[in-house]
Structures are given as structure tokens and as C-alpha cells.
């Protein structure tokens, strides 16, 4: 059940991104808070250092993609908060799923003649890959 709160937050973020192309800051703060609460309650086995590394990877990648024009600021903040909450291993699996889903979204946007598109659905798809790996994988990520 540790995956439920991020799933809800990312689903809300997806709806906001599709509707308004903006992601409210409180959603990133909710993910960050969930990571702290999960750790303090003993629900997460990710060490504090792992959470910081995950957040650092998310921040570095989010800033790079924002700088290159591939993501908006809200997307970057969401990836940073998710990285902190799920640690580096969970984030790497999530990023792999995001890349695959983002590629599909980019092709669809190109075929529709759109210059850009909402990216949070790709983040949500990556999260579902992470959760699926966690459920069926040999080792727990979350």
C-alpha cells in the first residue's frame, strides 16, 4: 500500500497537466511529505541517504531537461519530489518507463502537429512500471 499515495498524487498531477498544462506546487510538496512520513513511520526501507540521492538525481535531471526545454518547471519539481520519496533505484526504473512513454507521447504529438505536450502522463506511466516491478520483481524498490 506504500504506492497508493504517490499514485493518487501523480494521477491528480496528470489531470491538471492535461487540463491546464500546469502542475500545482502542492502536489510536489505532497510527494516530498509522503516520503518523509513513510520513512518516519517505518513504511519505507529506503535509507535517508538514498532518499537524498534519489532527490538529487531527480533534481539534476529535472534541471537539465528544463534547461534544454524538454520539461516544464512543474515536471522537474515532480520528478525531484518523486526521486526523494522513492530513492534512486525506484527513480531509475521510473525514468526508464517515463522515457518509453514520453517517446510514444512525442510521436503522437508530432503526428497531431503539436509543438509540445503534457509530460506528466509519461511520469505516471513510469511510476506504474516501478510499481509493477516492485510487485513482480525479485527485489523490492519501495
N, C-alpha and C positions, 0 to 999 in steps of 0.2 A: 504493500500500500504506500510505500515511500514515494512512488512515482505519481501518485494521484494529484498532489498539489501542483507540481510543475506542468502536468498535462492540462489541468484546468487553466493555469496562468497562460500557457502557450496557446491554448485554444482561444481564450479571450483576446490575446495579442493578435492572433491570426484574423479574427473577426474585425478587430479595429483596423489592422493594416489593409485588409481587403476593402473595408468601407470608407476609411478616411485617409489611408496611406500614412497614418501616424500611429505611433505606439506610445501610450501614456507611460510616463516615468514610473508611476506607482507599480506597474507590472514588473519592471526590473527590480524594484525595491522589494516586491513580494517574493520574487525568486531568491534574492540575496538573503532576506529574512528567513525564508524557509530553510535555506542551507544552514544557517546558524542555529535555528530551532531544532532541526533534525539532528545536528551534531550534539547539541547540549542535552537533548532528550535521549541520546543513545540510539537513535534510529539509523544513523549513517555511520558506516565504519571507515569513511574517508578521514584520514588524519588532517589536522588543521593545516599543516604544511601542504598537503595535497590539494586542499581547497584553495589555498593561496596560489599554488602553481596553476591550477585549473582556471582561476580567475585571471591570472597573469597571461596565460595563453589566450584566453578569450579576449582580454583587453588588447593584447598585441595584434591579434588577427583582426579584431573589430576596427582598431585604429588604422591598420594597413588598408583594409578594404574600404573604409570610409574615405581615406586619403586618395585612393585610386578611383573612387566614385562608384564602387560596386555595391556598397551598402549605405543606408542612411544611419544617422546617429542612434536612432531608437533600436535598430537592428544590432548595432555594435554593443549598446548597453545591455540588451537582452542576452547576447552571446556571452558577454563578460559575467553577468549575474548567473547564468546557467553554468558556466565553467566553474565558478566558485562553488555553486551548490552541488555539482556532480563530480568535481575533480577532473584531473587530466585524462584518465582512461575513458571515463564516460563522455567527456567532451570530444575526444578524438573519434570515438565511434559516432557520436552525434554529428561532428563535422563531416565525416565521410558520407553519411546519409544526406546531410544538407547539400553537399556538392553534387550528389547524384540528382536529388530532387530539384536543386537550383538549375542544373543543366537542362532538365526537362522543361522547367518553367521558362528558361531563356529561349528555348526553341519555340515554345508555344507563343511567347510574347513576340518573337521575331516573325512568326507566321501570321500573327494578327496585326503586324505593323506597329507594335508598341515599342517605344524607346526604352521604357523601364517597366518594372512590375513589382508587385508586393513580394517580399522575400520571406516573411515570417512563415508562410505555409511550408517553405523548404526547411526552416528551422524546426517546425513541428514534425515534419516527416523524419528529419534526422533524429529527433527525440524518440519517435516511435521505433526507429531502428535500434537505438540504445536500449530502450525498454525491452524490445524483443530479444536482443542479445542477452540482456540481463536475465530474462525469464528462461531462455533456452540455451544460454551459453554455459560453458564449463565453469565459469568463474563469475561471481557477482561483481558488477561495476558500481552499483549504487549502495 
